[in-house]
Amino acid sequence: MSKQVMRSGTSIGANISESDNAQSTPDYVNKLSIALKEAGETHYWFDLLNRTDYISTTEFESLEKDVSELIAMLTALIKKHKTNIKQ
């Protein structure tokens, strides 16, 4: 499970970094959307690690707070840029 967290967690940053060099606004949104999916997967793995007692509830709550904030930021950015594409 920890390897899955590492893969999905590092993929978030990689896709956000890739979005900096997007060729267009739709490409930018696509990269951020992939990062958002990976953040959701990372949240899933954190939850599973907590439920199987690999991490404590305190550790989970801290990690969950961080990934939830990241999900909220990515969601806001995606919505903003999708609105800009439509206009």
Phi and psi in degrees as GROMACS dihedral restraints (atoms count N, CA, C in turn):
[ dihedral_restraints ]
;  ai    aj    ak    al  type     phi  dphi    fc
    3     4     5     6     1   -63.9    20    10
    4     5     6     7     1   -32.9    20    10
    6     7     8     9     1   -67.3    20    10
    7     8     9    10     1   -35.7    20    10
    9    10    11    12     1   -65.9    20    10
   10    11    12    13     1   -41.9    20    10
   12    13    14    15     1   -61.3    20    10
   13    14    15    16     1   -42.9    20    10
   15    16    17    18     1   -62.6    20    10
   16    17    18    19     1   -43.3    20    10
   18    19    20    21     1   -64.1    20    10
   19    20    21    22     1   -52.8    20    10
   21    22    23    24     1   -70.0    20    10
   22    23    24    25     1   -38.0    20    10
   24    25    26    27     1   -65.3    20    10
   25    26    27    28     1   -42.4    20    10
   27    28    29    30     1   -74.9    20    10
   28    29    30    31     1   -25.5    20    10
   30    31    32    33     1   -65.7    20    10
   31    32    33    34     1   -30.9    20    10
   33    34    35    36     1   -58.0    20    10
   34    35    36    37     1   -55.0    20    10
   36    37    38    39     1   -62.7    20    10
   37    38    39    40     1   -39.3    20    10
   39    40    41    42     1   -62.7    20    10
   40    41    42    43     1   -42.5    20    10
   42    43    44    45     1   -71.9    20    10
   43    44    45    46     1   -35.6    20    10
   45    46    47    48     1   -64.7    20    10
   46    47    48    49     1   -42.0    20    10
   48    49    50    51     1   -62.6    20    10
   49    50    51    52     1   -42.7    20    10
   51    52    53    54     1   -61.2    20    10
   52    53    54    55     1   -34.3    20    10
   54    55    56    57     1   -63.5    20    10
   55    56    57    58     1   -26.0    20    10
   57    58    59    60     1   -61.4    20    10
   58    59    60    61     1   -26.3    20    10
   60    61    62    63     1  -112.3    20    10
   61    62    63    64     1    26.3    20    10
   63    64    65    66     1   -61.6    20    10
   64    65    66    67     1   148.5    20    10
   66    67    68    69     1   -84.0    20    10
   67    68    69    70     1   -15.7    20    10
   69    70    71    72     1  -160.8    20    10
   70    71    72    73     1   170.4    20    10
   72    73    74    75     1   -63.1    20    10
   73    74    75    76     1   -43.6    20    10
   75    76    77    78     1   -60.9    20    10
   76    77    78    79     1   -36.1    20    10
   78    79    80    81     1   -66.3    20    10
   79    80    81    82     1   -40.2    20    10
   81    82    83    84     1   -59.1    20    10
   82    83    84    85     1   -48.5    20    10
   84    85    86    87     1   -62.1    20    10
   85    86    87    88     1   -39.7    20    10
   87    88    89    90     1   -61.8    20    10
   88    89    90    91     1   -45.5    20    10
   90    91    92    93     1   -63.4    20    10
   91    92    93    94     1   -42.1    20    10
   93    94    95    96     1   -66.7    20    10
   94    95    96    97     1   -33.9    20    10
   96    97    98    99     1   -65.8    20    10
   97    98    99   100     1   -38.0    20    10
   99   100   101   102     1   -65.3    20    10
  100   101   102   103     1   -42.9    20    10
  102   103   104   105     1   -59.9    20    10
  103   104   105   106     1   -40.2    20    10
  105   106   107   108     1   -63.4    20    10
  106   107   108   109     1   -42.8    20    10
  108   109   110   111     1   -61.4    20    10
  109   110   111   112     1   -42.2    20    10
  111   112   113   114     1   -66.3    20    10
  112   113   114   115     1   -35.8    20    10
  114   115   116   117     1   -64.2    20    10
  115   116   117   118     1   -40.6    20    10
  117   118   119   120     1   -62.5    20    10
  118   119   120   121     1   -40.8    20    10
  120   121   122   123     1   -65.9    20    10
  121   122   123   124     1   -41.3    20    10
  123   124   125   126     1   -61.2    20    10
  124   125   126   127     1   -40.4    20    10
  126   127   128   129     1   -60.2    20    10
  127   128   129   130     1   -42.8    20    10
  129   130   131   132     1   -57.6    20    10
  130   131   132   133     1   -46.8    20    10
  132   133   134   135     1   -66.3    20    10
  133   134   135   136     1   -37.8    20    10
  135   136   137   138     1   -59.4    20    10
  136   137   138   139     1   -45.0    20    10
  138   139   140   141     1   -61.1    20    10
  139   140   141   142     1   -44.3    20    10
  141   142   143   144     1   -65.1    20    10
  142   143   144   145     1   -41.3    20    10
  144   145   146   147     1   -61.2    20    10
  145   146   147   148     1   -37.6    20    10
  147   148   149   150     1   -69.2    20    10
  148   149   150   151     1   -45.7    20    10
  150   151   152   153     1   -64.6    20    10
  151   152   153   154     1   -26.4    20    10
  153   154   155   156     1   -99.0    20    10
  154   155   156   157     1    11.9    20    10
  156   157   158   159     1    62.9    20    10
  157   158   159   160     1    25.7    20    10
  159   160   161   162     1   -79.1    20    10
  160   161   162   163     1   -27.7    20    10
  162   163   164   165     1  -129.1    20    10
  163   164   165   166     1   154.7    20    10
  165   166   167   168     1   -77.8    20    10
  166   167   168   169     1   165.5    20    10
  168   169   170   171     1   -61.8    20    10
  169   170   171   172     1   -38.5    20    10
  171   172   173   174     1   -62.4    20    10
  172   173   174   175     1   -45.6    20    10
  174   175   176   177     1   -62.9    20    10
  175   176   177   178     1   -44.4    20    10
  177   178   179   180     1   -59.9    20    10
  178   179   180   181     1   -46.5    20    10
  180   181   182   183     1   -60.5    20    10
  181   182   183   184     1   -38.6    20    10
  183   184   185   186     1   -66.1    20    10
  184   185   186   187     1   -47.4    20    10
  186   187   188   189     1   -64.7    20    10
  187   188   189   190     1   -40.9    20    10
  189   190   191   192     1   -63.1    20    10
  190   191   192   193     1   -40.8    20    10
  192   193   194   195     1   -60.5    20    10
  193   194   195   196     1   -46.1    20    10
  195   196   197   198     1   -63.5    20    10
  196   197   198   199     1   -47.5    20    10
  198   199   200   201     1   -70.4    20    10
  199   200   201   202     1   -32.4    20    10
  201   202   203   204     1   -66.2    20    10
  202   203   204   205     1   -39.7    20    10
  204   205   206   207     1   -63.9    20    10
  205   206   207   208     1   -41.2    20    10
  207   208   209   210     1   -63.7    20    10
  208   209   210   211     1   -42.6    20    10
  210   211   212   213     1   -61.3    20    10
  211   212   213   214     1   -42.8    20    10
  213   214   215   216     1   -63.8    20    10
  214   215   216   217     1   -42.6    20    10
  216   217   218   219     1   -65.1    20    10
  217   218   219   220     1   -44.9    20    10
  219   220   221   222     1   -63.3    20    10
  220   221   222   223     1   -42.4    20    10
  222   223   224   225     1   -59.9    20    10
  223   224   225   226     1   -44.7    20    10
  225   226   227   228     1   -63.6    20    10
  226   227   228   229     1   -43.6    20    10
  228   229   230   231     1   -62.6    20    10
  229   230   231   232     1   -44.1    20    10
  231   232   233   234     1   -62.6    20    10
  232   233   234   235     1   -47.1    20    10
  234   235   236   237     1   -60.4    20    10
  235   236   237   238     1   -44.8    20    10
  237   238   239   240     1   -58.6    20    10
  238   239   240   241     1   -47.0    20    10
  240   241   242   243     1   -76.4    20    10
  241   242   243   244     1   -28.8    20    10
  243   244   245   246     1   -66.4    20    10
  244   245   246   247     1   -38.2    20    10
  246   247   248   249     1   -63.8    20    10
  247   248   249   250     1   -41.8    20    10
  249   250   251   252     1   -63.9    20    10
  250   251   252   253     1   -34.8    20    10
  252   253   254   255     1   -65.8    20    10
  253   254   255   256     1   -40.4    20    10
  255   256   257   258     1   -68.7    20    10
  256   257   258   259     1   -26.4    20    10
